[in-house]
């Protein structure tokens, strides 16, 4: 079936090749399906079975997108929980922490605080990201 260029001169075709998408998402699939329906021949419409198959594909795509989004969220929570477990294991321990503007410092981890979703260690009254720990005694 022929589908006319609906993007126009200022749309998709006017973009530089590096700006074009490399894969189609659910919105692109829905737009393509709606464009196909808009330009179908009224005397020879899309077969019901083909239309139902396209809707099923769209539904499957939507479900896969939701599963991928849920897995990303779960992975983030798992990463945060692992980082928090590592950080809390350091409470009361002597650590050496790198400093960007000077020599490393040593001190006892007093507590752990979550800042912007990442654990930070309170050593001598100052917060340090756990990634700056050089040594644990």
C-alpha positions as a Markdown table, in Angstrom:
| # | Residue | x | y | z |
|---|---|---|---|---|
| 1 | Unk | 0.0 | 0.0 | 0.0 |
| 2 | Unk | 1.3 | 3.5 | -0.9 |
| 3 | Unk | 1.6 | 5.9 | 2.0 |
| 4 | Unk | 2.1 | 9.6 | 1.1 |
| 5 | Unk | 4.8 | 11.7 | 2.7 |
| 6 | Unk | 3.0 | 13.3 | 5.6 |
| 7 | Unk | 6.2 | 14.9 | 7.1 |
| 8 | Unk | 6.3 | 17.7 | 4.7 |
| 9 | Unk | 9.4 | 19.8 | 3.9 |
| 10 | Unk | 10.0 | 20.8 | 7.6 |
| 11 | Unk | 9.4 | 17.3 | 9.0 |
| 12 | Unk | 11.4 | 14.1 | 9.2 |
| 13 | Unk | 12.9 | 14.3 | 5.7 |
| 14 | Unk | 14.4 | 17.7 | 6.3 |
| 15 | Unk | 16.5 | 16.4 | 9.2 |
| 16 | Unk | 20.2 | 15.6 | 8.9 |
| 17 | Unk | 20.9 | 11.8 | 8.8 |
| 18 | Unk | 22.5 | 11.8 | 12.3 |
| 19 | Unk | 19.3 | 13.2 | 13.8 |
| 20 | Unk | 17.1 | 10.4 | 12.4 |
| 21 | Unk | 16.0 | 7.7 | 14.8 |
| 22 | Unk | 17.7 | 4.3 | 14.6 |
| 23 | Unk | 14.7 | 2.3 | 15.9 |
| 24 | Unk | 10.9 | 2.7 | 15.9 |
| 25 | Unk | 9.1 | 3.1 | 19.2 |
| 26 | Unk | 5.5 | 2.6 | 20.2 |
| 27 | Unk | 4.5 | 6.1 | 19.2 |
| 28 | Unk | 6.1 | 5.6 | 15.7 |
| 29 | Unk | 4.2 | 2.4 | 15.3 |
| 30 | Unk | 0.9 | 4.0 | 16.2 |
| 31 | Unk | 1.5 | 6.9 | 13.9 |
| 32 | Unk | 2.4 | 4.6 | 11.0 |
| 33 | Unk | -0.8 | 2.6 | 11.6 |
| 34 | Unk | -3.0 | 5.7 | 11.8 |
| 35 | Unk | -1.4 | 7.1 | 8.7 |
| 36 | Unk | -2.0 | 3.9 | 6.9 |
| 37 | Unk | -5.7 | 4.0 | 7.9 |
| 38 | Unk | -6.0 | 7.6 | 6.9 |
| 39 | Unk | -4.7 | 6.9 | 3.4 |
| 40 | Unk | -6.4 | 3.6 | 2.7 |
| 41 | Unk | -8.6 | 3.2 | -0.4 |
| 42 | Unk | -12.3 | 3.5 | 0.8 |
| 43 | Unk | -13.3 | 1.0 | -1.9 |
| 44 | Unk | -10.7 | -1.5 | -0.8 |
| 45 | Unk | -10.2 | -1.0 | 3.0 |
| 46 | Unk | -7.7 | -2.9 | 5.1 |
| 47 | Unk | -8.8 | -6.5 | 5.8 |
| 48 | Unk | -10.1 | -7.0 | 9.3 |
| 49 | Unk | -7.6 | -9.8 | 10.0 |
| 50 | Unk | -4.7 | -7.5 | 9.0 |
| 51 | Unk | -6.1 | -4.7 | 11.2 |
| 52 | Unk | -6.5 | -7.1 | 14.1 |
| 53 | Unk | -3.0 | -8.4 | 13.6 |
| 54 | Unk | -1.6 | -4.8 | 13.6 |
| 55 | Unk | -3.5 | -4.0 | 16.8 |
| 56 | Unk | -2.1 | -7.2 | 18.4 |
| 57 | Unk | 1.4 | -6.2 | 17.4 |
| 58 | Unk | 0.8 | -2.7 | 18.9 |
| 59 | Unk | -0.5 | -4.3 | 22.1 |
| 60 | Unk | 2.5 | -6.6 | 22.3 |
| 61 | Unk | 4.9 | -3.6 | 21.7 |
| 62 | Unk | 3.2 | -1.7 | 24.5 |
| 63 | Unk | 3.5 | -4.6 | 26.9 |
| 64 | Unk | 7.2 | -5.1 | 26.1 |
| 65 | Unk | 7.8 | -1.4 | 26.7 |
| 66 | Unk | 6.1 | -1.6 | 30.1 |
| 67 | Unk | 8.1 | -4.7 | 31.0 |
| 68 | Unk | 11.4 | -3.0 | 30.0 |
| 69 | Unk | 10.4 | 0.1 | 32.0 |
| 70 | Unk | 9.6 | -2.0 | 35.1 |
| 71 | Unk | 12.9 | -3.9 | 34.7 |
| 72 | Unk | 14.8 | -0.6 | 34.5 |
| 73 | Unk | 13.1 | 0.6 | 37.7 |
| 74 | Unk | 13.8 | -2.7 | 39.5 |
| 75 | Unk | 17.5 | -2.6 | 38.4 |
| 76 | Unk | 17.8 | 1.0 | 39.8 |
| 77 | Unk | 16.3 | -0.1 | 43.2 |
| 78 | Unk | 18.5 | -3.1 | 43.3 |
| 79 | Unk | 21.6 | -0.9 | 42.6 |
| 80 | Unk | 20.5 | 1.5 | 45.3 |
| 81 | Unk | 19.9 | -1.3 | 47.8 |
| 82 | Unk | 23.3 | -2.8 | 47.1 |
| 83 | Unk | 25.1 | 0.5 | 47.5 |
| 84 | Unk | 23.2 | 1.2 | 50.8 |
| 85 | Unk | 24.2 | -2.3 | 52.1 |
| 86 | Unk | 27.8 | -1.6 | 51.3 |
| 87 | Unk | 27.7 | 1.9 | 52.9 |
| 88 | Unk | 25.9 | 0.7 | 56.1 |
| 89 | Unk | 28.5 | -2.1 | 56.5 |
| 90 | Unk | 31.1 | 0.7 | 56.9 |
| 91 | Unk | 29.4 | 2.4 | 59.9 |
| 92 | Unk | 31.9 | 2.4 | 62.8 |
| 93 | Unk | 34.8 | 1.4 | 60.6 |
| 94 | Unk | 38.0 | 3.4 | 59.9 |
| 95 | Unk | 38.1 | 4.6 | 56.3 |
| 96 | Unk | 40.6 | 6.5 | 54.1 |
| 97 | Unk | 38.8 | 8.8 | 51.6 |
| 98 | Unk | 40.3 | 10.5 | 48.6 |
| 99 | Unk | 39.9 | 14.3 | 48.3 |
| 100 | Unk | 39.9 | 16.1 | 45.0 |
| 101 | Unk | 41.7 | 19.1 | 46.5 |
| 102 | Unk | 44.3 | 17.6 | 48.7 |
| 103 | Unk | 45.6 | 14.6 | 50.6 |
| 104 | Unk | 43.4 | 11.7 | 51.5 |
| 105 | Unk | 41.8 | 11.9 | 55.0 |
| 106 | Unk | 41.1 | 9.1 | 57.5 |
| 107 | Unk | 38.3 | 8.8 | 60.0 |
| 108 | Unk | 35.5 | 6.7 | 61.4 |
| 109 | Unk | 32.2 | 6.5 | 59.5 |
| 110 | Unk | 29.6 | 7.9 | 61.8 |
| 111 | Unk | 26.5 | 7.4 | 59.7 |
| 112 | Unk | 25.2 | 7.0 | 56.1 |
| 113 | Unk | 22.9 | 9.5 | 54.4 |
| 114 | Unk | 21.2 | 9.1 | 51.0 |
| 115 | Unk | 21.8 | 12.2 | 48.9 |
| 116 | Unk | 20.2 | 12.3 | 45.4 |
| 117 | Unk | 19.6 | 8.5 | 45.6 |
| 118 | Unk | 23.2 | 7.7 | 46.4 |
| 119 | Unk | 24.7 | 6.8 | 49.8 |
| 120 | Unk | 27.2 | 9.2 | 51.3 |
| 121 | Unk | 29.4 | 8.5 | 54.4 |
| 122 | Unk | 29.5 | 11.0 | 57.3 |
| 123 | Unk | 33.2 | 11.1 | 58.4 |
| 124 | Unk | 34.3 | 13.8 | 60.9 |
| 125 | Unk | 31.1 | 15.8 | 60.3 |
| 126 | Unk | 31.4 | 15.9 | 56.5 |
| 127 | Unk | 29.7 | 13.8 | 53.8 |
| 128 | Unk | 31.7 | 11.9 | 51.2 |
| 129 | Unk | 30.4 | 9.7 | 48.3 |
| 130 | Unk | 31.1 | 6.1 | 48.9 |
| 131 | Unk | 33.0 | 6.0 | 45.6 |
| 132 | Unk | 35.8 | 8.0 | 47.2 |
| 133 | Unk | 36.7 | 5.4 | 49.7 |
| 134 | Unk | 40.3 | 4.3 | 49.2 |
| 135 | Unk | 40.8 | 2.0 | 52.2 |
| 136 | Unk | 38.8 | 0.3 | 54.9 |
| 137 | Unk | 40.5 | -0.7 | 58.2 |
